[in-house]
């Protein structure tokens, strides 16, 4: 029997959603059925631009659409929690942009609601599903660089100050950690596993009330370590590396959606040999791979992805929240009019 494609509804037609919709031609097992905005005109314009059949002028209308099986939530961070809970209550599977929510309690509440309802739920951490990243994880697990001992990753932009922009606006969950830091922290968590035994943090906060840069030193079991950096002040190169006892893997910029990886072996003399390059570009811009995973899991009746499990999402949110609290920043979840 053929499996019916998952019918997706998109909530929040912003910049990331534009890229996702443009990539849907590469998605297997799913179709983009509807889009919702608080503005009917904006929803219609987005739908026309991407060939989407249905445009809703409110989030609530999309959640009541019986032809929508799953909802992709791409609104500002503080809205994720309320919209996800409403979608789950409406019987929809959910794929939620990162950061998953703005608080650890909010993340756990969404996870618990999805599990009680028997619905699929995943953070849209597209990095884990990029072909180059997937190959690197297999190589590390197979011992290609020996025992993994350390991981580093950075991501930063020089963002012009604009108090109305979501990056700078506390009311939208702005700041470097939730928008950019989630990538290197999740990358460390993916490769090192679990949560750190402890971590040190250095960072800076703008007068407007958002963090503008942070560096986290991760202490893992057995003396292993990780370094994650993010910034709204500096255009960090967006590189990453995984170091083992027998070599290392280099992730060229931008590491969170690379076209290739380079594996450097280390010989018995302790010197590095010639690298082996694996050219593994994503399909399109790379957004389709996380939807392929969601569609597969939904078709198989899974509540979560084995590659991006909900426990990992909760762990990363716990680290981000603790880092924010150390900077004396305390976000909450927004109430959202559907």
C-alpha positions in Angstrom: 0.0 0.0 0.0 1.2 3.5 -0.8 1.6 5.9 2.1 -0.3 9.2 1.8 2.1 12.2 1.9 2.1 14.2 5.1 0.2 17.5 4.5 2.1 20.4 6.2 0.8 23.7 7.4 3.4 26.5 7.9 2.9 29.0 10.7 4.9 32.2 10.4 5.8 33.2 6.8 9.2 34.9 7.6 12.7 34.6 6.3 13.4 31.0 7.4 9.9 29.9 6.2 10.7 31.3 2.8 13.8 29.1 2.5 11.9 26.1 3.7 9.0 26.6 1.3 11.4 27.1 -1.6 13.0 23.8 -0.7 9.8 21.7 -0.6 10.3 20.5 -4.1 13.1 18.3 -2.6 11.0 16.9 0.2 10.0 13.2 0.1 6.8 12.0 1.6 5.2 15.4 2.3 3.5 18.3 0.6 3.1 22.0 1.7 -0.7 22.4 1.9 -1.3 25.6 3.8 0.4 28.7 5.3 -0.9 31.0 8.1 -0.1 34.5 9.0 -1.9 37.1 11.1 -2.3 39.0 7.9 -4.5 37.4 5.2 -2.7 39.5 2.5 0.7 38.4 3.8 -0.4 34.7 3.9 -1.8 35.0 0.3 1.4 36.6 -1.0 3.5 33.9 0.5 1.2 31.2 -0.8 1.3 32.7 -4.3 5.0 33.0 -4.2 5.5 29.3 -3.3 2.5 27.7 -5.0 0.7 26.8 -1.8 -2.9 26.1 -2.2 -4.4 27.5 1.0 -3.7 30.7 2.8 -5.1 31.3 6.3 -5.4 34.8 7.9 -4.9 33.4 11.4 -3.0 30.6 13.1 -6.2 29.3 14.6 -7.7 28.8 11.2 -4.8 26.7 10.1 -4.9 24.5 13.2 -8.6 23.9 12.5 -7.9 22.9 8.9 -8.7 19.1 8.7 -6.4 18.8 5.7 -3.3 19.7 7.7 -1.6 16.7 9.3 1.5 18.5 10.7 2.5 22.0 11.5 5.9 23.7 11.0 6.3 26.6 13.5 8.6 29.4 12.3 7.5 32.3 14.4 9.8 34.2 16.9 11.0 32.0 19.7 8.7 33.3 22.5 5.7 32.2 20.4 6.8 28.6 19.8 5.5 27.2 23.1 1.9 28.5 22.8 1.5 27.6 19.1 3.0 24.2 19.6 0.6 23.4 22.5 -2.3 24.6 20.5 -1.3 22.5 17.5 -0.9 19.4 19.6 -4.3 20.0 21.2 -5.7 20.2 17.6 -4.2 16.8 16.8 -1.3 18.0 14.6 2.2 16.7 14.6 4.8 19.5 15.1 8.2 20.5 13.8 9.4 23.5 15.8 12.1 25.9 14.7 15.1 26.3 17.0 15.3 27.5 19.7 12.5 25.1 20.5 11.1 27.4 23.2 12.5 30.2 25.4 12.5 28.3 28.6 13.3 24.8 29.9 9.9 24.5 31.5 8.3 25.5 28.2 10.2 22.8 26.3 9.3 20.1 28.7 5.7 21.1 28.6 5.6 20.8 24.8 7.4 17.5 24.9 5.0 16.1 27.5 1.9 17.3 25.6 3.1 15.6 22.4 3.9 12.4 24.1 0.6 12.3 25.9 -1.2 12.9 22.6 0.8 10.3 20.8 2.0 12.8 18.2 5.3 13.4 16.5 7.3 16.3 17.8 10.8 17.4 16.8 13.0 20.5 16.9 13.9 21.7 13.4 17.6 21.4 13.9 18.4 20.9 10.2 22.1 20.5 11.0 21.8 17.0 12.2 20.2 15.9 8.9 22.7 17.5 6.5 24.4 14.7 4.5 27.9 15.9 5.4 27.1 16.0 9.1 25.4 12.6 9.0 28.6 11.1 7.4 30.8 12.7 10.0 28.8 11.2 12.8 29.1 7.8 11.2 32.8 8.2 10.8 33.2 9.3 14.5 31.1 6.4 15.7 33.1 4.0 13.5 36.4 5.2 15.1 37.7 6.9 12.0 39.5 9.5 14.3 40.0 7.2 17.3 38.4 8.2 20.6 36.6 11.5 20.3 38.2 14.0 22.8 37.0 17.5 22.0 34.6 19.4 19.8 34.5 23.1 19.0 32.1 25.2 17.0 31.4 28.9 16.4 28.7 30.9 14.8 28.4 34.7 14.7 27.2 37.7 12.7 27.8 41.4 12.8 24.1 42.4 13.2 23.3 46.1 12.8 21.5 47.3 15.9 17.7 47.5 15.4 15.6 47.4 18.5 12.6 46.2 16.4 14.5 43.3 14.9 13.9 39.9 16.5 17.7 39.5 17.1 17.7 42.5 19.4 14.2 42.4 20.8 13.7 40.8 24.2 10.0 40.6 23.6 10.8 38.2 20.7 13.3 36.1 22.6 16.3 37.9 21.0 20.0 37.5 21.6 22.9 35.5 20.5 22.4 32.3 22.5 18.8 31.4 21.5 19.3 32.4 17.8 22.9 31.4 17.1 24.3 29.7 20.1 21.7 26.9 19.8 23.6 25.6 16.8 27.1 25.1 18.3 25.6 24.0 21.7 23.5 21.4 19.9 26.4 20.4 17.7 28.5 19.7 20.9 25.7 17.8 22.4 25.2 15.7 19.3 28.8 14.6 19.1 29.8 14.5 22.8 26.4 13.1 24.0 24.4 13.7 27.1 24.9 17.0 29.0 28.1 18.5 30.3 29.2 17.6 33.8 29.7 21.4 34.1 30.4 24.4 31.9 32.1 27.8 32.2 30.6 30.8 30.5 31.8 34.2 29.4 29.4 36.6 27.7 28.2 40.2 27.3 24.7 41.7 27.5 23.5 44.8 25.7 21.6 47.6 27.6 18.5 46.6 25.7 18.4 43.3 27.6 19.7 40.7 25.2 23.0 38.8 25.1 25.3 39.8 22.3 28.1 37.2 22.6 28.9 34.2 24.6 31.6 31.5 24.9 30.9 28.2 26.6 33.5 25.7 27.8 31.9 22.3 28.1 33.4 19.7 30.4 32.3 16.2 29.4 32.7 12.8 31.0 36.3 11.4 31.1 37.9 14.8 30.7 36.6 15.4 27.2 35.8 19.0 26.3 33.9 21.3 24.0 33.9 25.0 23.1 30.9 26.8 21.7 30.9 30.4 20.7 28.2 32.8 19.3 28.0 36.5 18.7 25.9 39.3 17.3 28.9 41.6 17.3 31.5 39.6 15.3 31.2 37.7 12.0 32.6 34.5 13.4 33.7 32.2 10.6 31.2 29.4 11.4 33.7 26.6 11.5 33.8 23.5 13.6 36.1 20.5 14.3 35.9 17.2 16.1 39.3 16.0 17.5 40.1 12.4 18.3 43.1 10.4 19.4 43.8 9.3 15.8 42.9 12.4 13.8 40.2 15.1 13.4 37.4 16.1 11.2 37.1 19.7 9.9 33.7 21.2 9.1 34.2 24.2 6.8 32.0 27.3 7.1 29.2 27.3 7.7 29.5 24.2 9.8 25.7 23.9 10.4 25.0 23.2 6.7 28.3 22.3 5.1 28.8 20.9 1.6 31.8 18.8 2.6 33.9 17.6 5.5 37.7 16.9 5.7 39.1 14.0 7.7 42.7 14.3 8.8 44.3 11.1 9.9 47.2 11.0 12.4 49.9 8.3 11.9 51.9 6.4 14.5 54.5 9.1 14.4 51.9 11.6 15.6 51.9 13.6 12.4 48.8 14.3 10.4 48.5 12.9 6.9 46.8 14.2 3.8 43.1 14.8 4.4 40.3 12.9 2.8 37.5 15.2 1.6 33.9 14.0 1.5 31.8 16.2 -0.8 28.3 15.8 0.3 26.1 18.8 -0.6 22.6 18.9 0.6 19.5 18.8 -1.6 18.6 22.4 -2.4 19.4 24.7 0.5 19.3 21.8 2.9 16.0 22.3 4.6 14.3 19.3 3.0 16.3 16.7 5.0 14.6 17.4 8.3 11.2 17.2 6.7 12.2 13.9 5.1 13.0 12.6 8.6 9.7 14.0 10.1 7.7 12.5 7.2 9.4 9.1 7.7 8.8 9.1 11.4 5.2 10.1 11.1 4.6 7.4 8.5 6.2 4.8 10.8 4.1 6.0 13.8 7.1 7.3 15.7 6.7 10.1 18.3 10.2 11.4 17.9 13.3 11.2 15.7 16.2 8.9 16.7 18.6 11.5 15.2 17.0 14.5 16.9 15.4 12.9 20.1 13.4 15.1 22.4 15.7 14.4 25.3 18.5 16.1 23.3 16.3 19.2 22.7 15.5 19.4 26.4 19.2 19.0 27.3 20.2 21.8 25.0 17.4 24.1 26.3 18.6 23.4 29.8 22.1 24.5 28.9 21.0 27.6 27.1 18.7 28.6 29.9 21.4 28.2 32.5 23.8 30.2 30.4 21.2 33.0 30.1 20.5 32.9 33.8 24.3 33.3 34.5 24.1 36.5 32.4 21.1 37.6 34.5 18.7 37.2 31.6 15.3 35.5 32.2 13.0 35.0 29.3 9.4 33.6 29.4 7.0 32.2 27.0 4.5 34.6 25.2 0.8 34.3 25.1 -0.3 34.1 21.5 -3.6 35.1 20.0 -4.4 32.4 17.6 
